[in-house]
Amino acid sequence: MAPPAQSQRSPSPSQPSGKSELSDLKLQLRKFAGSRAPGVDDSKRELFKKVISYMTIGIDVSSLFGEMVMCSATSDIVLKKMCYLYVGNYAKVNPDLALLTINFLQRDCHDQDPMIRGLALRSLCSLRVANLVEYLVGPLGSGLKDSNSYVRMVAVIGVLKLYHISASTCIDADFPSMLKHLMLNDSDTQVVANCLSALQEIWSAEASRSEEAPREREALISKPVIYYLLNRIKEFSEWAQCLVLELITKYVPSDSSEIFDIMNLLEDRLQHANGAVVLATVKVFLQLTLSMTDVHQQVYERIKAPLLTLVSSGSPEQSYAVLSHLHLLVMRAPYVFSSDYKHFYCQYNEPSYVKRLKLEMLTAVANESNTYEIVTELCEYAANVDIPIARESIRAVGKIALQQYDVNAIVDRLLQFLEMDKDYVTADALVLVKDLLRKYPQWSHDCIAVVGNISSKNVQEPKAKAALIWMLGEYSQDMQDAPYILESLIENWDEEHSAEVRLHLLTAVMKCFFKRPPETQSALGAALAAGVADFHQDVHDRALFYHRILRYNVSVAERVVNPPKQAVSVFADTQSSEIKDRIFEEFNSLSVLYQKPSYMFIDKEHRGPPEFADELGNLSIGEAEDNVVPSQRVEENDKDLLLTTAEKEETRGSSNNGSAYNVPYDSAASVFASQTQIESAISNPTTAGHSQQASFGIDDLLGLGMPAVPDAPPSPPQLKLNAKAALDPSTFQQKWRQLPVALSQELSLSPQAIAALTAPQALLRHMQSHSIHCIASGGQSPNFKFFFFAQKYKESSNYLVECIINTSSAKAQVKIKADDQSTSQAFSTLFESALSKFGIP
Amino acid sequence: MPVAASAIYFLNLRGDVLVNRLYRDDVGGNMVDAFRMHIMQTKELGTCPVRHIGGCSFFYMRISNVYIVIVVSSNANVACAFKFVVEAVALFKSYFGGSFDEDAIRNNFVLIYELLDEIMDFGYPQNLSPEMLKLYITQEGVRSPFSSKPSDKPVPNATLQVTDSYEVLPFGMPDLKLGLNDKIGLEKESQLKSRPAKSGKTIELDDVTFHQCVNLTRFNSEKTVSFVPPDGEFELMKYRITEGVNLPFRVLPTIKELGRTRMEVNVKVKSVFGAKMFALGVVIKIPVPKQTAKTSFQVTSGRAKYQASIDCLVWKIRKFPGQTEPTLSAEVELISTMAEKKSWTRPPIQMEFQVPMFTASGLRVRFLKVWEKSGYNTVEWVRYITKAGSYEIRC
């Protein structure tokens, strides 16, 4: 038919007169509606195309609904398809009109041509009108039993669509069990695959509602089903293979020979041309061998080659998706990839998101044998046109320096950066030199010589300026001009906008004063005066503190401000190992790309209109930071007497900026907490997010080992529980039915608890240590359900608890029933405190 | 859950929706506005192809002047989603006659709707194989009949990529068997036939992937590639080699900056393949600073000119015999600018070429057997060609 381009384009210029155009169309459609004259179908096709072209460019053509339906009485499949398309688009907004179409769609579901049956069924299920679901059940039922696989394939997905419109209708019609039967018996693999998709979705959604759902979900990963799918895997389409492989990762084989059988069967999948299949297979291999350390290592070696191939083929986007996974593996086992470092070299034209990952991998795989080459390569990138990448490269060099023992050559490179005379290069190199000096004080001589040549006027970025000032204070005895440079900086106190820099300036001038008192005295006076008058609370407080401690006793002040320092041995990692394990478990999903577990970004209840996302996100970040600071300070005071205040401030500054590499080890936990908060703040950018934010913060305060937890239980009736309590399930059930709910509440869980709750078992063991025993548990992320019981010490009074935890919202719904109602409050407090300690080592 | 896409959008560069398909109701209809506002209208566009906005994830790809955006609300399989987009585009191209751009979409939207309905249902990928789809698609592409995507086989080598490409064009539905001079294959053969492996060059492949049609079980047991080819041209296998790759060219650049307004560029390109062979379509792009004002060239072969749009000296040699070394020497005059204090960061020299009858990897087809049941004669033909993938030389 080859419609000329103009025929579709022509309506556009005449858009202003859209109304008349529409009524014109209406008339024409009417004219053809009843006609059976030869050639009518061709004219109808042109008309339909016109209607659909209007629809596509956003003109509302719903007023033609009646006419379109009238014209749909045709045997021409091309027309039918266009008509279905039209109906599908407008039915949802015109539920009354949609009723008109039910008739002809239902009739078409019994057409002789299987293709029409399938298409009609698909359209029928896509109407998405809740009050029409009753019309779906019949056609779906016969569709599932259709002799043609195309119809069955469509019907299976139709069941899933029905489930989303009306779950109860779908369950009541017993469709899930029909799907299960089809999945295990159908000859067409696409039907099987669709059954699998549908069942997985239905049972996950049902998990919190019905008793049988968890059982059915377990059944999907039972041995017979898995073996059945494995044996047919080569018949599946590449997409369905991904689905099946993903299912297999959840299967728990009974012994190691079974594991090897599965891996042998799937090994050739690693040579599949579709990268998604390869990645899915990689996941199976990694998950199956998790408990077998040496085999797991061999798996890394085996999957390396296919992954490296995938990274270098396909579009940058595909490459990025694979690279993110490779990145995860490299971070887990850098030594496996240390000889492949050349694969992580950046090409000039690669997009920055690819380069950034590659830089991180280059940093991770650097070891004694390849460091020289990697650093040489990284230095090439420092001159890159893309400034953020150039900066990342410099930081990468610095990170490698901090990992290595042989830093000789690297220090020279870093110092060369300082001499490159580009502002951003200087800035980053300064920060690195500072970190390097904290770890390797022995290099101070070489570094200081170069740093001394840098004019502070050329350094503008707060972090770099702070680093320079720190070095000026720390090494003021070796740097001739130190007091004078500090003095000139203090003179410009009012022009210094960053509080971080002003804080550093205060500390540096103090340190300098103890080393070279006569030269610094006047500068110190000026600094303290400016500091006390500063509007920033922290700066003000610190200046006042220095002033008072100096007045009290100068030698004490020196001990406080400038004690001998230990070199920092290890710089902390920002992500906890639990979080990393969670991400690893969710291999081959978005979690790996976002580098955070899914509960942090999949949160349907907290999805807001995206228009406001950014502002709210920013707001809650601010709050999150405020919440963290106190807890972190307490932490530092407790544990961290070795570091100077200056360094503590650095810690705080850097952790707030989420920077990874200059965070002292001790505060890793709190840094992690602040990170998660910030991240969750970003991912829950809604008004609801605010309240959640606040509760997060409080949980952290409680959770981070502060002595605040014990003050929660009210002291009077100390309830003691029997550690060896026993209760058989039937008694539990009976009691649960009989007793009224004594208490029902919603508790918030800390991020650590969520991270630890990978499987129900983790919580069971924890609660058991608090004499609260589990009688039944189930569910899978994000929804877990537990039944606990406890017994009063030396009494037979029982407490029964139903606890439903949703990990994505970090909430636990707790219902408590008790034999002795008077003590249920005390028990509830105990339960809450036990739960709040979960996940905290 | 492999994909479970909630919606797919085709947008033009301005952000207008060309075609969209909403598969699920779990994302709002304003998702495309979110994409426009938070990705297209910001500098974020190039920073990452996967973004999380307002509880949904957006995967997007630009193909010619069209953005294809997939929106999901679940923790989806990204690799699968991108592969799906790539495959879908290849499918569209085959219907549109090779081109995929805004015009092609506008001319074919009914067909695209049909295809989108068949290849994905409720967000789950369904059938993308052209043979199956033929049964269900009623519309014809506007541009031209069915043709398939070209085959090429990149072999990345550290920072260079050279493409070896073999074309096999069989006819009908024959059974084919292909033997290569790769190490594992030869070892296996000598093992099976219990005779020592022939001396001669064997190639060690780091990794191989195969088209769906290849019998992988047989490859693993016999190490020969046996397959029943689908219609049209296709990419049979892809391999990767890092050791012992013969690069066909060596580039020796010397670039001198003479003061602030003058540069001297000398580039010598040596062809190191056999004297009887020759390379075709050689293009060498030598970057020069933005403020280039005037250039003058001397070349011993081919033609050169300054292309201001890409800030490069472009040197083209249509036929480049082996064992020769043409040179280019150029003088570049620069506009002196007071503001430009930053020194020029030298981007790498890029090179494009094709060398017929040459394989950089050294991989050879030892045999190609065809079993044709219908009994007509088949003509087997093997063509070797090496194409530059991404060939960059730092200077």
Interface residues (C-beta under 8 A of the other chain):
Chain A: M1 A2 P3 A5 Q8 R9 K49 I52 S53 T56 G58 I77 V78 K81 M82 L85 M115 R122 R128 Y150 M153 V154 I157 L160 K161 H164 Q190 N194 S197 Q200 E201 K234 S237 E238 W239 C242 L243 E246 E267 D268 R269 Q271 H272 A273 N274 G275 A276 V278 L279 A280 A305 P306 L308 T309 S312 S313 G314 S315 P316 E317 Q318 Y320 A321 V322 S324 H325 K342 H343 Y345 Q347 Y348 N349 P351 S352 Y353 E380 A383 N384 V385 K422 E586 N588 S589 L590 S591 V592 L593 Y594 S598 F601 I602 D603 K604 H606 R607 G608 P609 P610 E611 A613 D614 S683 P685
Chain B: M1 P2 V3 A4 V17 L18 V19 R24 D25 D26 G28 N30 M31 D33 A34 M37 H38 G46 T47 C48 P49 V50 H52 I53 G54 G55 C56 S57 F59 Y60 M61 V72 S73 S74 N75 A76 N77 V78 A79 C80 F82 K83 F84 V86 D103 R106 N107 F109 V110 Y113 E114 D117 D121 F122 Y124 P125 Q126 N127 L128 S129 L135 Y136 T138 Q139 E140 V142 P154 P156 A158 T159 Q161 D206 D207 V208 T209 F210 H211 Q212 L216 T217 F219 N220 E235 K238 R240 T242 K342 T345 R346 P347 P348 S390 E392 R394
